[in-house]
């Protein structure tokens, strides 16, 4: 794959220990999506995250699970109901 995620600002390696690389790449992708969505509005709406992530080939059930994991891990938080921001 490409090395685009190499400069990922968050060190999620610690959180992702034992998880397959593909899961880590999906998580990085979702973080990027949340980041870019949160620029235009104050937080990234779940439905927008789902739409964007599905466009890059991540299945919906997967996205929802990753969002839950990321919230538990403290990578993102719910700024408003159904609206996420990077911590």
Secondary structure by P-SEA (a helix, b strand, c coil): ccccccccccccccccccccaaaaaaaaaaaaaaaaaaaaccbbbaaaaaaaaaaacccaaaaaaaaaaaaaacccccccccccccc
